[in-house]
Amino acid sequence: MSQGEKFTKTKKIIIVLMDVFLYHLSILLSFYVRYKSDIPMYNYNAYENSIFYILTLFVLLNLLFGVYVFYNKSIADFLYFTIIIQLIMTISIMALTFFGRWFTFPRSVLLISLIFSTIILFLWRVIVYKFYERFSGSKQVMVVGTEKDIKNAIFNIGNAKSKRHIVKYAVVSNYYTNVKKYLDEVDIVYLASGLSEKEKENIYNLLVREKKKLFLTTSFDNLLLVNPNIMNIEDESIIEISNFEISSEDDLIKRLMDILFSIVLIMVTSPFMLITSLLVKLTSEGPVLYKQVRITKDGKEFNVLKFRSMSATAEKDSGPVLASSNDARVTTVGKHIRSLRIDELPQLFNVLKGDMSVVGPRPERPFFVDQFQKENPHYYLRHNVRAGITGYAQVYGKYASDFNSKLNFDLLYIKKYSLLLDVKIMLQTIKILFDKVSSKGLDEEEQEKSKEIPNNIKYLV
């Protein structure tokens, strides 16, 4: 491990400790505001007795939400995360003090601390983020590959929330020669296309020797190498490639968690589902629930349930069509319930039945599955797990991504699967409910126009 990596981890530990201190301080300030200098000890003792559990949960939630990862964040993200985490903390402390029988923890202090902690932590995180932007600096990137592939890479880097990475060179031919010639001027080389084995090996050797970072795409070949098992047979070490599947033990635990979460979420969201049912029924003709055939695990068909957000005859003349931004088929109520993802809530019953999981690849219609399968022979691999209400692609990608990008996210999810990853995705799904970019439909023409290589990037052939 390099000194730079150690220092980065040290800085993050300091930031976490400062977070804990500020959260603790906000609760102390709340006690003072509520009671002034005459704080009843039996009230404060309830906090003292539960402080270890409270602060542990606080750190865990921040880690799961990715608060301490800065390269892909904006200030708005920190605002969303801080508000959401502090709301969850407030509710969790109420439950914790009830089950721990620390009944004297004042609810008024909790409500005051919700305000104080949100403001104090957000301001602190803005300061940290500004220091990160200023002192970590930007990284110069050289994108290498075919013209089509480098356009996608440049578009994604250029439209990232953080400007941590800046593309300086675009190499479309004579790959090794151009990489070697301009390597001193960049920090990272991003191989956006599959090059010949010989050329890749030459570039790899060059980057290792010069201690430069390498970025690779999530192509099928690269995804195969995720989460390998290292075996030793006699005097040889062997890399065993893991399959795109979840073990039977993990699948059983995932199913049990799905049943538990779906029951709890149905109970919690039932008032919202009742109100939505009334609004849909009163504002447009047709059924409240919309059934549509989708594909789930092992390629099985099932009827997905959704609150109807379009007119009942939306696809009468057009046939199956992917949703897009400002879709004229969407009703007034439908527009709002889709932006908040309320239309997806009836799928909790699909989860309870076993057709779906809370987390997994989003289910597609047979018509589109057949199309995608023809274009990408690896598309079937996403059906090795149950379809999900939310997923890796929904949290870490964008709703406007094309099917190949979504497939890469789905395959990465299957490769990296763990129960903790499911919990992390479920928590981060809360944030994207307020992120309008994630709720947008497909605007392929608009994206293609934006993928022209900017003039400030040097084009190397």
Buried (B, 14 or more C-beta within 10 A) or exposed (E): EEEEEEEEEEBEEEBBEEBBEBBBBBBBBBBBBBBEEEBEEEBBEBBEBBEEBBBEBBBEBBBBBBBBEBEEBEEEBBBBBBBBBBEBBBEBBEEBBEEBEBEBBBEEBBEBBBEBBBEBBBEBBBEBBEEBBEEEEEBBBBBBBBEEBBBBBBBBBBEBEBEBBBBBBBBBEEBBEBBBEBBEEBBBBBBBBBBEEEBBEBBEEBBEEEEBEEBBBBBBEBBBEBEEEEEEEEEEEEEEEBEBBBEEEBBEEBBEBBEEBBEEBBEEBEEEBEEBBEBBBEEBEBEBBBEEEBBBBEEEEBEBBBBBBBBEEBEEEEEEEEBBEEBEBBBEBBBBBBBBBBBBBBBBBBBBEBBBBBBBBBBBBEEBBEBBBEEBEBBBBBBBBBBBBBBBBBBBBBBBBEBBBBBBBBBBBBBEBEEEBBBBBBBBBBBBBBBEEBBBBBBEEEBEEEBEBEEEBBEBE
